[in-house]
Amino acid sequence: MQARLRLIRILEVVTSRELVAPSDVVVETGLPRYTVLAYIQCLEALGVVEPVYVKGSHKLYTATPAAEKLLKALREGVKRPIEALLGVEAVASSSSAGAAAQVEA
């Protein structure tokens, strides 16, 4: 299964509930636990999900508004959805334009 499809499936579960445990995502998606945990860690680092309860290794997460935005971008087939979420494209475009102007000068 493609990484994009795995991410869509995970985000669908996360955004469909107020609180979600990684084990819920494993059950609903059928993905391996290690895969789900890796994706959730990445999503947490990006600010797409945030832990709301932590006790030992047990965590419950909630989706941030960025989760719906990322899910929408993935479903629409945006080429680089994470960069779009972070606003990197706008920065990259302006940097490229600036670099092009410097080369022409």
N, CA, C and O atoms as a GROMACS GRO file, in nm:
protein
  420
    1MET      N    1   0.085  -0.118   0.000
    1MET     CA    2   0.000   0.000   0.000
    1MET      C    3   0.089   0.124   0.000
    1MET      O    4   0.191   0.130   0.069
    2GLN      N    5   0.050   0.221  -0.076
    2GLN     CA    6   0.125   0.346  -0.086
    2GLN      C    7   0.123   0.422   0.046
    2GLN      O    8   0.027   0.412   0.123
    3ALA      N    9   0.229   0.496   0.072
    3ALA     CA   10   0.238   0.577   0.193
    3ALA      C   11   0.123   0.678   0.202
    3ALA      O   12   0.069   0.702   0.310
    4ARG      N   13   0.087   0.736   0.088
    4ARG     CA   14  -0.022   0.835   0.085
    4ARG      C   15  -0.153   0.771   0.132
    4ARG      O   16  -0.227   0.831   0.210
    5LEU      N   17  -0.181   0.651   0.084
    5LEU     CA   18  -0.305   0.583   0.123
    5LEU      C   19  -0.304   0.544   0.270
    5LEU      O   20  -0.406   0.554   0.338
    6ARG      N   21  -0.188   0.501   0.320
    6ARG     CA   22  -0.178   0.470   0.464
    6ARG      C   23  -0.206   0.594   0.547
    6ARG      O   24  -0.278   0.589   0.646
    7LEU      N   25  -0.148   0.706   0.506
    7LEU     CA   26  -0.167   0.831   0.580
    7LEU      C   27  -0.313   0.875   0.576
    7LEU      O   28  -0.366   0.921   0.677
    8ILE      N   29  -0.377   0.861   0.462
    8ILE     CA   30  -0.519   0.896   0.452
    8ILE      C   31  -0.601   0.810   0.547
    8ILE      O   32  -0.686   0.862   0.619
    9ARG      N   33  -0.576   0.681   0.549
    9ARG     CA   34  -0.652   0.591   0.636
    9ARG      C   35  -0.632   0.627   0.783
    9ARG      O   36  -0.727   0.627   0.861
   10ILE      N   37  -0.508   0.657   0.820
   10ILE     CA   38  -0.479   0.693   0.959
   10ILE      C   39  -0.549   0.824   0.995
   10ILE      O   40  -0.612   0.834   1.101
   11LEU      N   41  -0.538   0.923   0.908
   11LEU     CA   42  -0.602   1.053   0.935
   11LEU      C   43  -0.754   1.042   0.941
   11LEU      O   44  -0.818   1.114   1.018
   12GLU      N   45  -0.812   0.955   0.860
   12GLU     CA   46  -0.957   0.936   0.864
   12GLU      C   47  -1.002   0.887   1.002
   12GLU      O   48  -1.104   0.932   1.055
   13VAL      N   49  -0.926   0.796   1.059
   13VAL     CA   50  -0.960   0.745   1.193
   13VAL      C   51  -0.939   0.853   1.297
   13VAL      O   52  -1.024   0.875   1.383
   14VAL      N   53  -0.826   0.920   1.290
   14VAL     CA   54  -0.792   1.023   1.390
   14VAL      C   55  -0.894   1.137   1.388
   14VAL      O   56  -0.934   1.187   1.494
   15THR      N   57  -0.935   1.179   1.269
   15THR     CA   58  -1.026   1.292   1.261
   15THR      C   59  -1.172   1.254   1.288
   15THR      O   60  -1.257   1.341   1.308
   16SER      N   61  -1.201   1.125   1.287
   16SER     CA   62  -1.339   1.082   1.309
   16SER      C   63  -1.376   1.072   1.457
   16SER      O   64  -1.492   1.050   1.490
   17ARG      N   65  -1.279   1.088   1.544
   17ARG     CA   66  -1.302   1.075   1.688
   17ARG      C   67  -1.245   1.195   1.762
   17ARG      O   68  -1.154   1.263   1.715
   18GLU      N   69  -1.301   1.218   1.880
   18GLU     CA   70  -1.247   1.325   1.964
   18GLU      C   71  -1.112   1.284   2.021
   18GLU      O   72  -1.017   1.364   2.022
   19LEU      N   73  -1.103   1.160   2.067
   19LEU     CA   74  -0.979   1.104   2.121
   19LEU      C   75  -0.953   0.971   2.053
   19LEU      O   76  -1.047   0.896   2.024
   20VAL      N   77  -0.827   0.941   2.028
   20VAL     CA   78  -0.793   0.815   1.964
   20VAL      C   79  -0.662   0.761   2.020
   20VAL      O   80  -0.567   0.836   2.042
   21ALA      N   81  -0.659   0.631   2.043
   21ALA     CA   82  -0.537   0.562   2.084
   21ALA      C   83  -0.478   0.496   1.959
   21ALA      O   84  -0.552   0.459   1.868
   22PRO      N   85  -0.347   0.481   1.954
   22PRO     CA   86  -0.287   0.412   1.839
   22PRO      C   87  -0.348   0.274   1.816
   22PRO      O   88  -0.360   0.230   1.701
   23SER      N   89  -0.385   0.205   1.922
   23SER     CA   90  -0.446   0.072   1.906
   23SER      C   91  -0.579   0.080   1.832
   23SER      O   92  -0.614  -0.012   1.758
   24ASP      N   93  -0.654   0.190   1.850
   24ASP     CA   94  -0.778   0.209   1.775
   24ASP      C   95  -0.749   0.220   1.625
   24ASP      O   96  -0.821   0.163   1.542
   25VAL      N   97  -0.643   0.292   1.592
   25VAL     CA   98  -0.605   0.311   1.452
   25VAL      C   99  -0.562   0.177   1.392
   25VAL      O  100  -0.596   0.147   1.277
   26VAL      N  101  -0.488   0.098   1.470
   26VAL     CA  102  -0.444  -0.034   1.423
   26VAL      C  103  -0.565  -0.122   1.390
   26VAL      O  104  -0.570  -0.186   1.285
   27VAL      N  105  -0.662  -0.125   1.480
   27VAL     CA  106  -0.781  -0.208   1.461
   27VAL      C  107  -0.861  -0.163   1.340
   27VAL      O  108  -0.903  -0.245   1.259
   28GLU      N  109  -0.884  -0.033   1.328
   28GLU     CA  110  -0.968   0.018   1.220
   28GLU      C  111  -0.902   0.017   1.082
   28GLU      O  112  -0.971   0.004   0.981
   29THR      N  113  -0.771   0.030   1.078
   29THR     CA  114  -0.702   0.034   0.947
   29THR      C  115  -0.645  -0.101   0.906
   29THR      O  116  -0.627  -0.127   0.787
   30GLY      N  117  -0.616  -0.186   1.003
   30GLY     CA  118  -0.551  -0.313   0.973
   30GLY      C  119  -0.403  -0.299   0.946
   30GLY      O  120  -0.337  -0.395   0.905
   31LEU      N  121  -0.350  -0.180   0.970
   31LEU     CA  122  -0.206  -0.156   0.951
   31LEU      C  123  -0.128  -0.211   1.070
   31LEU      O  124  -0.182  -0.220   1.180
   32PRO      N  125  -0.002  -0.248   1.048
   32PRO     CA  126   0.081  -0.296   1.160
   32PRO      C  127   0.100  -0.187   1.266
   32PRO      O  128   0.106  -0.068   1.235
   33ARG      N  129   0.111  -0.229   1.391
   33ARG     CA  130   0.124  -0.136   1.502
   33ARG      C  131   0.246  -0.045   1.485
   33ARG      O  132   0.237   0.076   1.507
   34TYR      N  133   0.359  -0.102   1.445
   34TYR     CA  134   0.481  -0.021   1.430
   34TYR      C  135   0.462   0.087   1.323
   34TYR      O  136   0.517   0.196   1.336
   35THR      N  137   0.386   0.058   1.219
   35THR     CA  138   0.361   0.156   1.114
   35THR      C  139   0.275   0.270   1.168
   35THR      O  140   0.306   0.387   1.147
   36VAL      N  141   0.169   0.234   1.238
   36VAL     CA  142   0.079   0.335   1.295
   36VAL      C  143   0.155   0.423   1.394
   36VAL      O  144   0.140   0.545   1.392
   37LEU      N  145   0.236   0.363   1.480
   37LEU     CA  146   0.311   0.441   1.579
   37LEU      C  147   0.409   0.536   1.510
   37LEU      O  148   0.425   0.650   1.554
   38ALA      N  149   0.474   0.490   1.404
   38ALA     CA  150   0.569   0.576   1.332
   38ALA      C  151   0.496   0.695   1.268
   38ALA      O  152   0.543   0.809   1.276
   39TYR      N  153   0.382   0.669   1.206
   39TYR     CA  154   0.306   0.777   1.144
   39TYR      C  155   0.255   0.876   1.249
   39TYR      O  156   0.261   0.997   1.228
   40ILE      N  157   0.207   0.825   1.361
   40ILE     CA  158   0.155   0.914   1.465
   40ILE      C  159   0.267   1.001   1.522
   40ILE      O  160   0.245   1.119   1.551
   41GLN      N  161   0.385   0.945   1.539
   41GLN     CA  162   0.497   1.025   1.587
   41GLN      C  163   0.530   1.138   1.489
   41GLN      O  164   0.556   1.251   1.530
   42CYS      N  165   0.528   1.107   1.361
   42CYS     CA  166   0.554   1.210   1.259
   42CYS      C  167   0.444   1.316   1.260
   42CYS      O  168   0.472   1.436   1.253
   43LEU      N  169   0.318   1.272   1.270
   43LEU     CA  170   0.206   1.366   1.273
   43LEU      C  171   0.212   1.454   1.397
   43LEU      O  172   0.177   1.572   1.392
   44GLU      N  173   0.257   1.398   1.508
   44GLU     CA  174   0.272   1.478   1.630
   44GLU      C  175   0.382   1.582   1.612
   44GLU      O  176   0.366   1.697   1.652
   45ALA      N  177   0.492   1.544   1.552
   45ALA     CA  178   0.602   1.638   1.529
   45ALA      C  179   0.560   1.752   1.437
   45ALA      O  180   0.611   1.864   1.449
   46LEU      N  181   0.468   1.725   1.345
   46LEU     CA  182   0.418   1.826   1.252
   46LEU      C  183   0.305   1.910   1.312
   46LEU      O  184   0.261   2.008   1.251
   47GLY      N  185   0.257   1.872   1.429
   47GLY     CA  186   0.148   1.945   1.492
   47GLY      C  187   0.011   1.908   1.437
   47GLY      O  188  -0.085   1.984   1.453
   48VAL      N  189   0.001   1.794   1.373
   48VAL     CA  190  -0.126   1.747   1.315
   48VAL      C  191  -0.210   1.676   1.420
   48VAL      O  192  -0.332   1.684   1.418
   49VAL      N  193  -0.144   1.606   1.511
   49VAL     CA  194  -0.211   1.546   1.627
   49VAL      C  195  -0.135   1.589   1.751
   49VAL      O  196  -0.017   1.625   1.745
   50GLU      N  197  -0.204   1.586   1.863
   50GLU     CA  198  -0.136   1.618   1.988
   50GLU      C  199  -0.183   1.523   2.098
   50GLU      O  200  -0.301   1.487   2.104
   51PRO      N  201  -0.090   1.483   2.184
   51PRO     CA  202  -0.130   1.394   2.294
   51PRO      C  203  -0.211   1.473   2.397
   51PRO      O  204  -0.176   1.586   2.432
   52VAL      N  205  -0.316   1.412   2.445
   52VAL     CA  206  -0.397   1.477   2.548
   52VAL      C  207  -0.393   1.397   2.678
   52VAL      O  208  -0.433   1.447   2.784
   53TYR      N  209  -0.345   1.273   2.670
   53TYR     CA  210  -0.332   1.189   2.789
   53TYR      C  211  -0.212   1.099   2.770
   53TYR      O  212  -0.200   1.031   2.668
   54VAL      N  213  -0.122   1.099   2.868
   54VAL     CA  214  -0.004   1.014   2.862
   54VAL      C  215   0.016   0.950   2.998
   54VAL      O  216   0.027   1.020   3.099
   55LYS      N  217   0.020   0.818   3.001
   55LYS     CA  218   0.050   0.745   3.124
   55LYS      C  219   0.135   0.626   3.083
   55LYS      O  220   0.086   0.528   3.028
   56GLY      N  221   0.263   0.637   3.112
   56GLY     CA  222   0.356   0.534   3.068
   56GLY      C  223   0.364   0.535   2.916
   56GLY      O  224   0.388   0.639   2.855
   57SER      N  225   0.343   0.418   2.857
   57SER     CA  226   0.346   0.411   2.711
   57SER      C  227   0.207   0.427   2.649
   57SER      O  228   0.193   0.425   2.527
   58HIS      N  229   0.106   0.444   2.733
   58HIS     CA  230  -0.031   0.462   2.683
   58HIS      C  231  -0.057   0.610   2.655
   58HIS      O  232  -0.040   0.695   2.742
   59LYS      N  233  -0.097   0.640   2.532
   59LYS     CA  234  -0.125   0.778   2.493
   59LYS      C  235  -0.259   0.785   2.421
   59LYS      O  236  -0.298   0.694   2.349
   60LEU      N  237  -0.327   0.895   2.442
   60LEU     CA  238  -0.447   0.929   2.367
   60LEU      C  239  -0.418   1.058   2.292
   60LEU      O  240  -0.359   1.151   2.348
   61TYR      N  241  -0.460   1.063   2.169
   61TYR     CA  242  -0.433   1.178   2.084
   61TYR      C  243  -0.563   1.244   2.039
   61TYR      O  244  -0.669   1.181   2.038
   62THR      N  245  -0.552   1.370   2.003
   62THR     CA  246  -0.661   1.441   1.939
   62THR      C  247  -0.606   1.508   1.814
   62THR      O  248  -0.489   1.545   1.807
   63ALA      N  249  -0.693   1.523   1.716
   63ALA     CA  250  -0.653   1.589   1.592
   63ALA      C  251  -0.656   1.740   1.610
   63ALA      O  252  -0.745   1.793   1.677
   64THR      N  253  -0.561   1.807   1.551
   64THR     CA  254  -0.561   1.954   1.549
   64THR      C  255  -0.632   1.997   1.420
   64THR      O  256  -0.658   1.913   1.334
   65PRO      N  257  -0.661   2.125   1.405
   65PRO     CA  258  -0.722   2.171   1.278
   65PRO      C  259  -0.637   2.137   1.155
   65PRO      O  260  -0.690   2.123   1.045
   66ALA      N  261  -0.508   2.124   1.175
   66ALA     CA  262  -0.419   2.089   1.064
   66ALA      C  263  -0.448   1.949   1.010
   66ALA      O  264  -0.417   1.921   0.894
   67ALA      N  265  -0.505   1.862   1.091
   67ALA     CA  266  -0.534   1.725   1.046
   67ALA      C  267  -0.636   1.725   0.932
   67ALA      O  268  -0.617   1.655   0.833
   68GLU      N  269  -0.742   1.802   0.947
   68GLU     CA  270  -0.843   1.810   0.841
   68GLU      C  271  -0.784   1.874   0.715
   68GLU      O  272  -0.816   1.832   0.604
   69LYS      N  273  -0.700   1.974   0.734
   69LYS     CA  274  -0.637   2.041   0.620
   69LYS      C  275  -0.547   1.944   0.544
   69LYS      O  276  -0.548   1.941   0.421
   70LEU      N  277  -0.468   1.866   0.618
   70LEU     CA  278  -0.379   1.768   0.555
   70LEU      C  279  -0.459   1.658   0.486
   70LEU      O  280  -0.425   1.618   0.375
   71LEU      N  281  -0.564   1.610   0.551
   71LEU     CA  282  -0.647   1.506   0.492
   71LEU      C  283  -0.711   1.554   0.362
   71LEU      O  284  -0.717   1.481   0.263
   72LYS      N  285  -0.757   1.676   0.362
   72LYS     CA  286  -0.818   1.734   0.241
   72LYS      C  287  -0.715   1.743   0.129
   72LYS      O  288  -0.744   1.708   0.014
   73ALA      N  289  -0.595   1.790   0.161
   73ALA     CA  290  -0.489   1.801   0.060
   73ALA      C  291  -0.452   1.664   0.003
   73ALA      O  292  -0.428   1.650  -0.117
   74LEU      N  293  -0.446   1.564   0.089
   74LEU     CA  294  -0.414   1.428   0.043
   74LEU      C  295  -0.523   1.374  -0.049
   74LEU      O  296  -0.494   1.315  -0.153
   75ARG      N  297  -0.648   1.395  -0.011
   75ARG     CA  298  -0.760   1.347  -0.093
   75ARG      C  299  -0.766   1.418  -0.228
   75ARG      O  300  -0.807   1.358  -0.328
   76GLU      N  301  -0.726   1.545  -0.231
   76GLU     CA  302  -0.729   1.623  -0.356
   76GLU      C  303  -0.608   1.594  -0.444
   76GLU      O  304  -0.601   1.642  -0.557
   77GLY      N  305  -0.514   1.515  -0.394
   77GLY     CA  306  -0.399   1.478  -0.474
   77GLY      C  307  -0.290   1.583  -0.482
   77GLY      O  308  -0.210   1.583  -0.575
   78VAL      N  309  -0.288   1.675  -0.384
   78VAL     CA  310  -0.182   1.776  -0.381
   78VAL      C  311  -0.047   1.704  -0.384
   78VAL      O  312  -0.026   1.608  -0.311
   79LYS      N  313   0.042   1.752  -0.469
   79LYS     CA  314   0.170   1.683  -0.491
   79LYS      C  315   0.254   1.672  -0.363
   79LYS      O  316   0.309   1.565  -0.334
   80ARG      N  317   0.263   1.778  -0.287
   80ARG     CA  318   0.342   1.778  -0.164
   80ARG      C  319   0.256   1.831  -0.048
   80ARG      O  320   0.270   1.946  -0.007
   81PRO      N  321   0.168   1.745   0.003
   81PRO     CA  322   0.071   1.791   0.103
   81PRO      C  323   0.132   1.839   0.234
   81PRO      O  324   0.080   1.931   0.296
   82ILE      N  325   0.240   1.780   0.278
   82ILE     CA  326   0.302   1.822   0.404
   82ILE      C  327   0.362   1.961   0.387
   82ILE      O  328   0.349   2.046   0.476
   83GLU      N  329   0.427   1.985   0.274
   83GLU     CA  330   0.484   2.117   0.249
   83GLU      C  331   0.373   2.222   0.238
   83GLU      O  332   0.388   2.334   0.285
   84ALA      N  333   0.262   2.184   0.175
   84ALA     CA  334   0.149   2.276   0.163
   84ALA      C  335   0.093   2.308   0.302
   84ALA      O  336   0.058   2.422   0.331
   85LEU      N  337   0.087   2.207   0.387
   85LEU     CA  338   0.038   2.225   0.524
   85LEU      C  339   0.126   2.322   0.601
   85LEU      O  340   0.077   2.406   0.676
   86LEU      N  341   0.255   2.310   0.582
   86LEU     CA  342   0.351   2.394   0.655
   86LEU      C  343   0.377   2.528   0.588
   86LEU      O  344   0.445   2.614   0.645
   87GLY      N  345   0.322   2.548   0.468
   87GLY     CA  346   0.344   2.673   0.397
   87GLY      C  347   0.482   2.681   0.334
   87GLY      O  348   0.531   2.791   0.308
   88VAL      N  349   0.544   2.567   0.309
   88VAL     CA  350   0.679   2.564   0.252
   88VAL      C  351   0.678   2.607   0.106
   88VAL      O  352   0.774   2.669   0.060
   89GLU      N  353   0.572   2.574   0.032
   89GLU     CA  354   0.567   2.608  -0.110
   89GLU      C  355   0.579   2.758  -0.132
   89GLU      O  356   0.649   2.803  -0.223
   90ALA      N  357   0.509   2.834  -0.049
   90ALA     CA  358   0.514   2.980  -0.065
   90ALA      C  359   0.655   3.031  -0.039
   90ALA      O  360   0.704   3.120  -0.110
   91VAL      N  361   0.720   2.976   0.061
   91VAL     CA  362   0.856   3.018   0.094
   91VAL      C  363   0.951   2.975  -0.017
   91VAL      O  364   1.037   3.052  -0.060
   92ALA      N  365   0.936   2.850  -0.066
   92ALA     CA  366   1.023   2.799  -0.171
   92ALA      C  367   1.006   2.879  -0.299
   92ALA      O  368   1.104   2.908  -0.368
   93SER      N  369   0.883   2.914  -0.332
   93SER     CA  370   0.857   2.990  -0.454
   93SER      C  371   0.920   3.128  -0.448
   93SER      O  372   0.982   3.172  -0.545
   94SER      N  373   0.906   3.195  -0.335
   94SER     CA  374   0.964   3.328  -0.324
   94SER      C  375   1.117   3.321  -0.321
   94SER      O  376   1.184   3.410  -0.372
   95SER      N  377   1.172   3.214  -0.261
   95SER     CA  378   1.317   3.198  -0.260
   95SER      C  379   1.368   3.173  -0.400
   95SER      O  380   1.473   3.225  -0.439
   96SER      N  381   1.295   3.092  -0.477
   96SER     CA  382   1.336   3.062  -0.615
   96SER      C  383   1.331   3.188  -0.700
   96SER      O  384   1.420   3.213  -0.780
   97ALA      N  385   1.227   3.267  -0.681
   97ALA     CA  386   1.214   3.391  -0.758
   97ALA      C  387   1.328   3.486  -0.722
   97ALA      O  388   1.384   3.551  -0.811
   98GLY      N  389   1.363   3.494  -0.596
   98GLY     CA  390   1.472   3.579  -0.552
   98GLY      C  391   1.605   3.532  -0.608
   98GLY      O  392   1.689   3.612  -0.649
   99ALA      N  393   1.624   3.402  -0.609
   99ALA     CA  394   1.749   3.345  -0.662
   99ALA      C  395   1.759   3.371  -0.812
   99ALA      O  396   1.866   3.402  -0.863
  100ALA      N  397   1.645   3.356  -0.881
  100ALA     CA  398   1.644   3.381  -1.026
  100ALA      C  399   1.677   3.526  -1.056
  100ALA      O  400   1.748   3.556  -1.152
  101ALA      N  401   1.626   3.618  -0.974
  101ALA     CA  402   1.652   3.760  -0.993
  101ALA      C  403   1.800   3.790  -0.972
  101ALA      O  404   1.858   3.872  -1.043
  102GLN      N  405   1.861   3.722  -0.873
  102GLN     CA  406   2.002   3.744  -0.846
  102GLN      C  407   2.089   3.692  -0.961
  102GLN      O  408   2.189   3.754  -0.996
  103VAL      N  409   2.048   3.579  -1.021
  103VAL     CA  410   2.123   3.522  -1.132
  103VAL      C  411   2.117   3.614  -1.252
  103VAL      O  412   2.216   3.630  -1.324
  104GLU      N  413   1.999   3.675  -1.276
  104GLU     CA  414   1.982   3.763  -1.391
  104GLU      C  415   2.061   3.894  -1.374
  104GLU      O  416   2.099   3.956  -1.473
  105ALA      N  417   2.083   3.936  -1.251
  105ALA     CA  418   2.150   4.064  -1.226
  105ALA      C  419   2.296   4.063  -1.252
  105ALA      O  420   2.363   4.165  -1.235
   0.00000   0.00000   0.00000
